[in-house]
Amino acid sequence: MPNFISRLLTWLCLLLGLAGSGAAGYWVKLETDTHEYHQFVSYSKEIKQEIKARLEIQALGQLDDILLIYTVIYILQITRKTIYQFD
C-alpha cells in the first residue's frame, strides 16, 4: 500500500507541475501577444500620422500649383486687355 501512495503522489506532483508549466506558458504567450498588439497599434498610428502629414503637404503643394496657375492666367488676362487697349 505505501508503494501505491508513493506512486500516486509522484503522479500528482508530475501532473501538477505539467499544469503549472502549461499555465505559465499560456500566461507568457498572452502577455507577449498583448504587448505585440499594443506595439502594432502604436506603429499603425505613427504610420497613419506620417501618411496624413505627407498627404496634407502634397495637397498644399497642389494648392500652391493651382494658385500659381490662376495667377498666371490672371496676369495673361490683364496683359491681353492691356494689349487690346493699345490696338
C-alpha positions in Angstrom: 0.0 0.0 0.0 2.8 2.5 0.7 4.1 1.9 -2.7 0.8 2.8 -4.2 0.5 6.1 -2.2 4.1 7.0 -3.2 3.4 6.3 -6.9 0.1 8.3 -6.7 1.8 11.3 -5.0 4.6 11.1 -7.7 2.0 11.2 -10.5 0.0 14.0 -8.8 3.2 16.1 -8.5 4.1 15.5 -12.1 0.6 16.4 -13.3 0.6 19.5 -11.0 4.0 20.5 -12.5 2.7 19.9 -16.0 -0.4 22.0 -15.3 1.7 24.8 -13.8 4.1 24.8 -16.7 1.1 24.9 -19.2 -0.5 27.8 -17.3 2.8 29.7 -17.1 3.4 29.2 -20.8 -0.1 30.4 -21.6 0.3 33.4 -19.4 3.6 34.3 -21.1 2.1 33.9 -24.5 -0.9 36.0 -23.6 1.4 38.8 -22.2 3.6 38.7 -25.3 0.6 38.8 -27.7 -0.9 41.7 -25.8 2.4 43.6 -25.8 2.9 43.0 -29.5 -0.7 44.0 -30.3 -0.3 47.3 -28.5 3.0 47.9 -30.2 1.4 47.2 -33.6 -1.4 49.7 -32.8 1.2 52.3 -31.8 3.2 51.7 -35.0 0.0 51.9 -37.1 -1.0 55.2 -35.5 2.5 56.6 -36.3 2.4 55.4 -39.9 -1.1 56.8 -40.2 0.0 60.2 -39.0 3.0 60.2 -41.3 0.8 59.4 -44.3 -1.7 62.0 -43.3 1.1 64.6 -43.0 2.5 63.7 -46.4 -0.9 63.9 -48.0 -1.5 67.3 -46.4 1.9 68.5 -47.7 1.1 67.2 -51.1 -2.3 68.8 -51.1 -0.8 72.1 -50.0 1.8 71.7 -52.9 -1.1 71.1 -55.3 -2.9 74.1 -53.9 0.2 76.3 -54.5 0.4 75.0 -58.1 -3.3 75.8 -58.6 -2.8 79.3 -57.2 0.2 79.8 -59.4 -1.8 78.7 -62.5 -4.6 81.1 -61.6 -2.1 83.9 -61.0 -0.5 83.3 -64.4 -4.0 83.2 -66.1 -4.9 86.4 -64.3 -1.7 88.1 -65.5 -2.2 86.9 -69.0 -5.8 88.3 -69.0 -4.5 91.7 -67.8 -1.8 91.6 -70.4 -4.3 90.7 -73.1 -6.6 93.5 -72.1 -3.7 95.9 -72.0 -2.6 94.9 -75.4 -6.1 95.2 -76.8 -6.4 98.7 -75.3 -3.4 99.9 -77.3 -4.6 98.4 -80.6 
